[in-house]
């Protein structure tokens, strides 16, 4: 009888510790701060926020599932304090199948202080891709760049094929809080990456004036 009681107590204690550890993990997960400054600013509570959005450009890729990346410039500040602003680009990828409208989407934010680095990274990726074109097909190669907010762009070679891609959103716990599911758009030509770089550069120029 005494042994049975000990086993029961041990089982109850183990279950209690498991629940505590699970709740602690959930609390830690929920406590993770947004990665980008823009997300951090807009997640603040008890603050009247002003948001200005400027269309910068977009690029579409057509196939079985059509996809489009739309890039907007954002200027956000607390109402009454326009001198302290958070700036950046919103990179949204939407997709549609057949005759339906563009709808399903994911997005990521790129802070102002990341834009020059992103532009330089895109230039470096294109240089690498053009060099790969002049070489004999070899092992799978990839070069990519990821921002704090979960925007990723890269180029890769697979045999004789060289493609570029962009993805937006995150697959971690923050995705659920922000409604951001990772979606990828594949570009057939690496030259398409230059169009994205040009849009990013236009966005950077616009934001410097705001």
N, C-alpha and C positions, 0 to 999 in steps of 0.2 A: 504493500500500500504506500509506504513512504517513498519507494523508488518511483512509483507511478506519479506521485505528486511532484517529485523532482523533475521528471520528464515533462510534465505539463507546465510547470513553472518555467523550465528552460525554453519550451516551445513558445510560450506567451512572450517571454523576454526577447527571443529572437525575432518574433513578428513585430514587436514594438520597436526594436532597433532598426529593422528593415523599413518600417513606415517613417521613422524619424529621418533616416538617411535619404529616403525617396523625397520627402518633403523638403529636406535641406537642399537636395540637388535641384528641385523645382524652383525653390526660392533663389538659388544662385543663378539659375538659368534666366529667371525673370529679372534679376538685378543687373544683367549684362547691359551695358550702355550701348546705344546705337553707335556704329563705327564712324559715320560721317558727321561733320560739324552741322550740316544742314539738318539731318535727322535729329541730332541732339538738341538743336535750337527749337525745332517744331514740336518736340516731345515735351517741352516744358509746360507745366500746368500753372494756372492762375496768371496768365500773361496774355495781353491783347497783342496779337501778331499780325503784321501786315506782310503780304506776300505778292510780289510782282513777277509775272512770268512772261518771257519774251520768246517767240518762236525763232529758232535759229536755222534748222534744216532737217531733212530726212532722207533716208536711203532705203529703197525697196528691193527685195529679191523675190522672184516669182518661181513657183514650182508646184508640186502637189499640194504643199501648204505654203501659201504666200506669207512672207514676213516683212516687217518694216521696222526700222529703227528711227525714232523721232527724238531730236535733241532740242531741249528748251533751256534757256538761261533763267535762273532764279535769283531774285534779290529779296531777302527776308530780314525783317527787323521788328523790334518791339515798337508798337505804335507809340509815338511821342518821343522816340529815340532813334531817328533815322540815321544818325551818324555811326552807330554801331550795327553794322550789317553782316549777314552771312550770305555769301555768294557762291554760285556753282552752277553746274549743268545737271539736268535730269535726263538720263538716258533710258528711254522706254522702248521695249521691243514688243510689238503686237503681231498677231498672226491670224490667219483665216484659212478656211478650206472651202474650195469651190466658190459658190456664189454668195456665201455669207459675208457679212461686213467684218472689217477688222475689229476684233474685240478682245480675245484672250491676251493678256499682257503681263509683263513684269517690268520692273524699273529699278534703277540704281542711281545714286547721286554721286557726283564728282565735285569735291570742294574746290574753291578757287585756287588754293595753294597747291593743288595737284595737277592743274591743267597744263602748265608748261612741261611738267614731267611726262604727262600722258602724250602730249604732242611730240616730244623728243623720242619717247618710246615707240610711237607709231612710225616715225621716220626710221628708227633703227630696225624695226621689224621688216619694213619694206626693203631696206638695204640687204638684210639677211636673206630675204626671199629671192631677190634678184640674183644674189650670189649662188643660191641653191639651184637656180634655173640653169646656170652654166656648168654645173657639176653632174657627174654620173649619178643616177638614182642609187641611194644607199639606205641606211637605217632610217626609221621614223625619227624626224626631228621636229621640234616645236620651240617657239619663242613667244612669250606672252607677258602681259602686264596687268596687274589687278589693283584697283583702287580701294580705299578704305571702305567705301560704301557697297562694294560688290560688283562693280563694273569691270569686266575682263575683256581684253582684246588680244588676239594673237594670230600667228601664222604657223602653218605646219606643212611638212612635206611627207608624202606617203608614196614611195616609189617615184614615178615620174610626175605625179600630181602635186601641185602646191596650191593651197587654199588659205583663206583668211577667215576669221570668225570673230564674233562679238557675243558676249552673254551679259545678262543683267539680272540682278537679284541674288539672293543668298539661299543656301540650303541648310543653314544652321537655325537655331531657335528664333533668331530675330525675324526670319522670313514669315513666321506665323503672326508675329505682332504687327508687322508692317504690311502684310499681305503681299510680300514679294517672293514669288517662286522663280527659281532660276530657269530662264529661257534663253536658248542660243540661236543665233542666226549665222548661217554659213554663206560666205561670199565665194562665188565661183572664181573670180579673178582677184589677185592680190592688189591690182590697181584700184579696186573698190575701196581699199583701205585708205587710199589718198583722199577719196571723197569724204570719208569720215574725219580724217585729219583736218581737211579744209573747214569742215563744219565746226570742229572743236576749236580751231584757231579763230574762226569768226565769233564763236561764243566767248572766247577769252577776250577778244578785242572789245566786244560789246560790254562785257562785265567791267572792264577797266574804266569804261566811261560812265558807269552807274554809281 
